[in-house]
């Protein structure tokens, strides 16, 4: 999987459908994500945001359509999912850290076991990432000794340790206390500023407005509306988008 040119399409979804039993969760998703672009997915719970990310990372197999990453169709039955995941990192709202491993070991496990990186090199790279995100004093700690915000930052660092081209972030602040949200959002903001291609499912509307190049509003498994944050949040074209944002404003979240 090669790194594309500056304006290349990093991710392309064409007619993507996904159902769980009789429940149609994605009903024809079409989306291009340019390299270095930050896309924020917004919408009510159950609108398909998380499923869409899981399909891009091949954690869920689509029922119809196709997904390309850097021009390669990854939804072909012949594609090695683990190879794709080396280039497409994903972080969930649940931290999913190994409780019996130190922070350093959590971060270096995949580079060593999957990529075959030597221990000294993996440790050095992990320490650089920990320092970059203000966690250099935590490398010997175990996850249960960390705050929720610190655990989520470690989870992001663990994904970055695989040196992905693309990051998918699925409601990474939803499980955090409000006072811990800012430290995680600052990490994501720094990744965006460094040019990381990201697709972010989020309920943090103010953050989406500040960080996104484009916002996509999902409703009942389709992208109902998309555009620059200023347009989506101040002048939505679809009545359903307006209703959703009005509820967000009434809840004091925008």
C-alpha positions, -999 to +999 in steps of 0.1 A: +000+000+000+017+032-012+016+067+001-003+088-024+003+123-037-006+154-018-042+156-032-048+119-037-078+102-024-068+083+007-102+066+013-130+060-011-164+044-002-188+036-030-223+024-024-214+008+009-242-012+026-240-031+059-268-048+078-270-068+110-297-092+105-327-072+093-313-040+106-298-019+078-271+002+094-253+016+063-276+022+033-254+033+004-224+054+017-204+073-008-175+093+004-140+104-007-114+114+019-084+132+006-049+126+020-043+149+050-080+157+052-098+156+086-134+144+083-158+145+113-188+123+113-217+136+133-252+123+139-274+106+165-264+074+181-273+045+158-269+066+126-240+044+114-209+063+123-191+036+143-201+009+118-187+030+090-153+032+107-153-005+115-159-013+079-130+009+068-107-009+092-122-043+080-135-052+115-169-055+097-173-070+063-196-049+040-226-065+023-224-044-009-203-017-025-165-012-022-139+006-001-106+017-014-075+028+005-048+046-015-064+032-047-065-004-036-099-021-031-096-035+005-130-051+005-119-077-020-121-112-005-084-117-013-071-087+007-052-095+039-070-075+066-040-074+089-019-058+062-045-031+057-047-024+095-009-017+095-018+014+075-052+022+090-052+027+128-083+028+148-090+039+184-123+032+202-141+049+231-131+019+252-094+021+258-088-017+252-054-016+269-039-048+282-042-045+320-013-069+328+012-049+306+030-017+313+023+014+292+055+008+273+047-029+266+012-020+255+026+004+229+055-018+216+036-051+214+022-047+179+054-032+163+075-060+177+051-089+171+034-077+138+061-056+122+091-074+135+107-043+150+136-050+174+129-043+210+154-014+213+140+004+183+104-002+194+111+011+229+129+042+215+100+050+191+074+045+219+093+068+243+094+095+216+056+092+212+051+092+250+071+124+253+053+140+224+020+136+242+031+143+277+032+107+290+069+102+293+067+096+331+041+068+326+060+042+307+064+018+336+028+023+349+000-002+344-033+010+329-053+009+361-029+035+376-038+060+349-067+084+346-092+079+318-077+107+298-042+092+302-054+058+292-071+072+260-039+090+251-019+058+255-045+041+233-039+067+206-001+064+210-004+026+207-022+031+173+004+057+162+033+033+171+023+013+140+031+044+119-003+044+101-011+066+071-047+070+083-063+072+118-100+064+125-113+077+159-146+064+172-161+086+199-128+086+218-140+110+244-174+094+252-162+074+281-143+103+297-152+126+325-158+161+311-126+175+326-105+149+309-119+155+274-097+185+266-064+166+270-075+139+245-089+165+220-055+183+222-037+151+211-061+148+181-057+184+172-019+180+172-022+150+148-044+171+125-019+199+125+008+174+116-012+164+085-026+130+096-055+118+075-083+112+100-120+102+100-135+110+134-169+100+148-177+125+175-204+140+197-181+170+204-196+195+180-174+224+191-143+203+184-157+191+151-163+228+141-127+237+150-108+208+136-126+194+106-120+202+070-154+187+063-183+175+084-206+147+074-240+144+090-252+108+091-288+099+095-303+063+093-273+050+075-268+076+048-247+108+046-276+132+045-254+163+042-217+173+041-196+204+038-173+228+056-180+231+093-191+267+089-217+258+064-230+227+082-232+243+116-245+277+106-265+271+075-275+234+071-295+226+040-315+197+052-343+199+078-331+168+096-296+183+100-312+215+115-333+194+139-302+175+151-281+207+156-310+224+174-311+196+199-273+199+203-276+236+210-304+231+235-282+206+253-255+232+255-230+212+234-225+237+206 
